[in-house]
Amino acid sequence: MHYQAPRDLLNQKIIMVTGASDGIGKEAALTYARHGAQLILLGRSESKLKQVAQEISQQGGQPATLFAFDLLTATPEEYQTLAEKIAHLTDRLDGLLHSAGLLGEIAPIAEQDPIQWQQVMQVNVNAGFMLTQALLPLLLKASSPSLIFSSSSVGRKGRRGWGAYSVSKFATEGLMQVLADEYQGSHLRINCINPGGTRTSMRASAFPDENSALLKTPADIMPTYLYVMGNDSRHESGVSFDAQPGRVAGPAQ
Ligand code: NDP
């Protein structure tokens, strides 16, 4: 997407990013902060989140708040407690980017380990549902809130070997569509972004033999993440955006 975000696109906005400790989520947090947002960072590693918060302050951003929170093991009650803590910090949430994700096994369905299958569903689908549900009241208090889920090309067309991950991304697209229909006509917009093959550790686990130098970096795909988070997309809801339109899915070439 050739979107040129104004420097002040996210001024006055309070935005939460999950998976903010690494990969695309980390880059999105740094990018949103550079465009004026105040960040709430969620990830499972406190030390990695602290580094991201430090980078935000080094680049002149507003101080970020961080929550070390394990999306794999958290109970529904813990999501509510997290939302209460956030409600003590802010009266509204202008944006929520669900970037945390788990790849699981690349193996045929016949060989997928049921425990790993459940873990992928927990982090990629159930956590997105529970966190969204807990934070909806704060999102609805913002004037033009944006809720973003992370999809994948294998969440639109099944591909052999992608097992739980593929199925979880279909469910993510479904969650986005159901929510978008429920909030149609309201001020809350709900969309997905499919980043397309991007140079992160998840990608390296999925395609260990590819030449990663041929992949876009998280920084390269930020125009889409800015567009969907900022007010220029306020009339778009129920859309699954491609951060790399036209890219053919599969190994980099
Ligand atoms: P990374 O593996 O680089 O980062 C994943 C992030 O999720 C990390 O911050 C990780 O934390 C966090 N996370 C994982 N498990 C948990 C958990 N149990 N609790 C809290 N946080 C957790 O992935 P990417 O940045 O590549 O992917 C971001 C999103 O984009 C994902 O949803 C992915 O499915 C999707 N995507 C990525 C593509 C790509 O090519 N990179 C292509 C298509 C979709 P920690 O730092 O502790 O590991």
Boltz pocket constraint, residues with backbone or C-beta under 6 A from the ligand:
constraints:
  - pocket:
      binder: B
      contacts: [[A, 18], [A, 19], [A, 20], [A, 21], [A, 22], [A, 23], [A, 24], [A, 25], [A, 42], [A, 43], [A, 44], [A, 45], [A, 48], [A, 69], [A, 70], [A, 71], [A, 72], [A, 73], [A, 98], [A, 99], [A, 100], [A, 101], [A, 102], [A, 123], [A, 150], [A, 151], [A, 152], [A, 153], [A, 193], [A, 194], [A, 195], [A, 196], [A, 197], [A, 198], [A, 199], [A, 200], [A, 201], [A, 202], [A, 203]]
      max_distance: 6.0
